[in-house]
Amino acid sequence: MNVKNTITLSDRYLRYAERLVEDGQFPSIEKVVEAGIDELLRADQLTPEQNDAVTRMGDEIRRRMELPLDQWIPWDGESMAEEIKAKLDEMHKNRG
């Protein structure tokens, strides 16, 4: 059931939400707000240990994204997928 409600957003949050809608990431500002609330609900469901791990992972990702481009590892999705498939095949072979 949907309930109509009115909220007030600061200029900063409204501009950001509008940009997400303009970029096609969300169909409406309402959906942007719902996504934020969903994220808070998921965080509430994590144990403190899980939440710490997720926070640390997010911190590490942000740290790595700030590295100069010459320190980034090149990404070749096809060869990476082949490596993962080979490792999974070997794991299944060792179990059987």
N, C-alpha and C positions, 0 to 999 in steps of 0.2 A: 504494500500500500504506500503510495506517495502522499506526502503531506506538504502543502505549500508553506514556505517559510521565507522570510526576507533576512538577508545578512548584509553587513557592511564590510567592505574590504578596503584596506589602505590602498593608496594609489600604486604602491610598489607591487602588491599582490595582484591587484586587478590588471595592471599592465602585463605582468608575467602570465597570468591566466589567459588573457586575450591573445598574447603571442603564441601560447601553446595551441589555442584554438585556430588561430590564423595559419600556423604551421601544419595543421591537420593532425596533430597528435591527439586531440580530443574534439568531440563534436560540439561541445558547449562548455561554458564556464561551470555550469552545474556539475558536469562530469569531472572537471578538474578538481573541484572541491570534494566530490565523492572519492576520487582516487586518493586524495590526501587523507581523508578519514579512514579509507581502507588500509592505508599504510600504517596509521596509528593503531588500528585494530590488530593488524598482524604483529606489530611490535609488542602489544600488550599480551599476546598469546605466547611469546617466546619466554623461555626460562631465562633467568639472569645470565647463565653461562652462554646460552645461545645468543642472547642479545649482545653480550660482550664480544663474541666471536664475529657477529655480523658487523658490529661497529668497527672492530679492528680491521676486518676485511675492507670495509668502505674507506677507512683511513688509508690503508695500504694502496687501494686503487687510486684514490686522490693523489697520494704521494707520487705514485708512478706516472700519473698523467702529467705531473708538473716537470718531469724529467725532460731535458732537451731531446729533440727528435733523433739525434744521432745515437742516443742511448736506448732507443726502443728496439725491441726484437722484431725482425721482419715477420709478417704473418702470411703464411701460405695455407689457406684453409683446406685445400685438397690434400696436400701431403700430411697435414696435421690429422685430418680425418682418417687417412690410411694408417698412420701410426697408431691412432687410438683403436681402430678396428683390429689391427694386428695384435695389440696388447690384450684386447678383450678376447680374441680368438684363442690366444695362448692361455689366458686365465681359465677359459671354459675347457680347454684341452686338459689342463692340469687337474681340474676338479673331477673330470669324468674318467 
